[in-house]
């Protein structure tokens, strides 16, 4: 079963930055498309950034484009989400997911996206002064 664990969340002031990490449980992320998702209270979970396993093509929701960067560290078997210029509306629980079949573009676009395995615990990000 594919399981990922998120880390790096926290409290940050508006305009600040955070970097989230996505770690796999017992598999190699390089062989999977990986997506970052977030869910704010009272809202559905949404895909915000995804990266393709084949050529590293990245996809971003309009709400985070130009501020967030998704990247892979194959040596460390991690996927990161660098979040810059954070806004109060970025506050949410952030999740990552890996999928070998669903394209990265579809992972981010599908509403809802259901991972083959299970969702991890998520990382709380709170943007507040």
C-alpha positions, 0 to 999 in steps of 0.5 A: 500500500502506498503511504506517504508522510508529510513534514515541514508545516508550521506557523508562518507570517504572511509573506513568509516561506515554508518547505514541505517534505513528502517521504514515502513509506517503503517505496521509491518516489522516483517511479511515481507521479507525485502531487501536493494537495491541501484542504482548508476547513470546510473546503474540499481537498484540492490538488495544488502542485504535481510532478511527473515521474517521466520528465519532471513536468510540473503543474500548479494550480492558479492559486499558487503559480509563481509562489510554490515550487515542487521538486524531487530529490532522487538521492534522498527519495523525497519530494518538496514543496517550497512555498513562498509569499505565503498568504492567509488563504494558504492556511490548510492541511497539506498532503502528498500522494504518489500514483504510478498510473494517473498522470501528474496533470490528472492528479492535480486536476481530478476532483476529488483525487483518490490515491491508490494507497491512503492519505498520510497524516498531512502537515498543518500550515498556518499563515497568520500574523 
